[in-house]
Amino acid sequence: MSLKRRNSSSPSFSMASMTDIIFLLLIFFMITSTFVIPNVIKVNLPASEKQDKANEEMARVTLTPDLRYFIAYGNDTEVETTLQDLPAHLQSLKEQHPNLFLAIYADKTVPYEEVVKIITLAARGDIKIMLATDAQTSDDIDQTLTHTAE
């Protein structure tokens, strides 16, 4: 007795739904990647307990441990500059963006005097200033104060 199947099915797989999912993921990652402000120059920032969100009209001045200055606006890449050329860059940005904020990314090993120079230049140009820091908990601050007191 021979048994035959009445319905024969062909083994096939539709890739349409898989393709839709791939495109949705691609679009999601393309959109979310534009929200990240690139900070290519790596500096070891000091830590702070209070963190505020940055303004949209924000320029960045990055000061590396070897005292090299970089400036950028928004999502632009950093351009190396000197302390002497920094006022001209800031003035140009202030003219283009009247509500300009300046975020200072200074390595924690940079002398305080160098950061004050940038703050003074920004204050002369009537530019609001923010100091970029890493997040720190209150326990970390208490531990730092305890070690300092000893």
N, C-alpha and C positions, 0 to 999 in steps of 0.2 A: 504494500500500500504506500503510495507516494503522497506525501503531504506537500502542498504548495501554498505559498502565500498568495492571497488574493490581491492585497494592496502592497505594492512595492514602493518603498520610500527611498529617495536618494539622499545620502548624507551630505547636506550642504549647510553652510553657516552664513548668515547675513552680516556683513561688516558695517552696515549703515549705522546701526546704533552705536557701535564702538567708535566709528569715525566722529559721530556727533559729540560723544563724551570727550574725545581727544581735543576737538576744536574748542569746546567749552573750557577745558582746562588751560589750553593755550591762551585763550582770551583772558581768562582770570589772571594768569601769571603776568601777562603783558600789562594789564591794567594796574595790578598791585605793585609791580616793579617801578612804576613811575612815581609812586608815593614816597619812595625812599630817596632822601637827599644824599647824594654821593659825597663822601668825605674820604678821598683816596689817600690823603696824607695821614699816616698813623701817628697820633700823639697820645701820650699817657696822661689823660685828664685827671685833675684832682676830683675828689668825691664830695658830694653835697647831699644833705638830707632832703631839701626841697627842690622839686623839679617843676618847671613851668614849660608849657608848650610854646614852641617858636612861632613867630608871626610869619605870614606868607611873604611879605616884602622884607626878606632878610638877606643880608650880605654876610659872608664869613671871612674872617681873617684867621689864618692858622699860623701859629708860631712853633716851629720845631725846636727840639733840644739844641741843635747847632745854630740857632738864631736865624733861620731862613724864614722869610715872610711869604705867605701865599694869600691871595684874595680871590673870591668868587661870589657870584650872586645867584640865589635860587638853586636850580639844579645844574648850573654851569660847572665846568671843571675848574679847579684851582689854577691860577696863573701866578708864577713866582714874581715877586716884586721886591723893592727895597723899602726901608723905612722912609727914605727921602721921597720916593714916588707914591707912597701910600696916601698922602693928603689929596693928590690929584685924582687918584682912583676913587677915593671916598666922595669927593666933590662931584665927580661925574655921575656916580651912582645916586647921590642925593638929588641931583638935578632931574634925573630920570624917574626917581621914585621918592616923592616928598615924605612919605611915612616910613622911611627906611629904618630898619633895625640892624644893628651890627652884632653878630655873635663872635666872640673871641674864643678860639680854640687854642689855648696855650698849654704846652706840656707842663706837667707839674714841676719839672726840674728847671724850667726857665726862670731866670731871676725876675722878681716882682717888678723891678724897675722897667723891664722891657714891656710888660703888660700895661703898666701905667703910661708909658709913652703912647701906646695904641689908644688907651682910654682918653688921653689928653687930645690926641688928634681928632677922635670922634666927637668929643665935647666941643671943640672949636668949630666943627662943621654942623653942630646942632643935630647930631645923630644919636638915637637911643641905643643903649649898650646892654648886652647880655653876656654873661660869662658862661661858657659851656662847661659842664661838669658831668661826671658819672654819678649814678645813683648810689647813695649810701644810707644804711639804716641807722636808727638812733643807737642801736647796740654797738655798731662800728665806731660811732662818734664817742660814746662813753668809753670804749676800750682805748681809743686814741688819747683821750683826755687822761685816762688812768696812767698810761705809759709816759705821757708827757710830765705828769706830776711827780713821778718817781725819780 
